[in-house]
Amino acid sequence: MPTPPKPVIMLESEKKSHRTKREIEQRKKGEAALQTGKKLTERPEVKENPVAHKEFQRLNGLLKTIGKNDALYTGIITRYCLLYAECQEAEQRRDRLERYRAVPE
């Protein structure tokens, strides 16, 4: 399988590409057309969950750094944060159960 194409920002930062200026400009326009221009927003179910909220804030900061905190990703990021919180909760329950079983009677 071929490797996926690199974003224009990465091509420009590497400063080595076989693409012409025209091709790079066309890719810039294409990538810009895929963004809504609206900021990533936190849904209420994420705000209510402290673990999911903290993970959302972390991801939002990272995405903002690379210029990808677009509203288009809201659903995906929300689902990930809720699943992350659910996994953390399950691990904590497992640890409590293991500690309980380890206590001699």
Residue pairs with C-beta under 8 A, 6 or more apart in sequence:
6 14
7 31
8 24
8 27
8 28
8 31
9 66
9 67
11 17
11 19
11 24
11 27
12 24
17 24
19 27
34 72
35 70
35 72
36 70
36 71
36 72
37 70
38 70
38 71
39 69
39 70
39 71
40 60
40 63
40 69
40 70
40 71
40 73
40 74
40 77
41 71
41 74
42 53
42 56
42 60
42 78
43 74
43 78
45 52
45 78
45 82
46 52
46 53
46 56
46 78
46 81
46 82
47 53
49 81
49 82
49 85
51 84
51 85
51 88
51 89
52 81
52 82
52 84
52 85
53 81
55 80
55 81
55 84
55 85
56 77
56 78
56 81
59 77
59 80
59 81
60 69
60 77
63 69
63 70
63 73
63 77
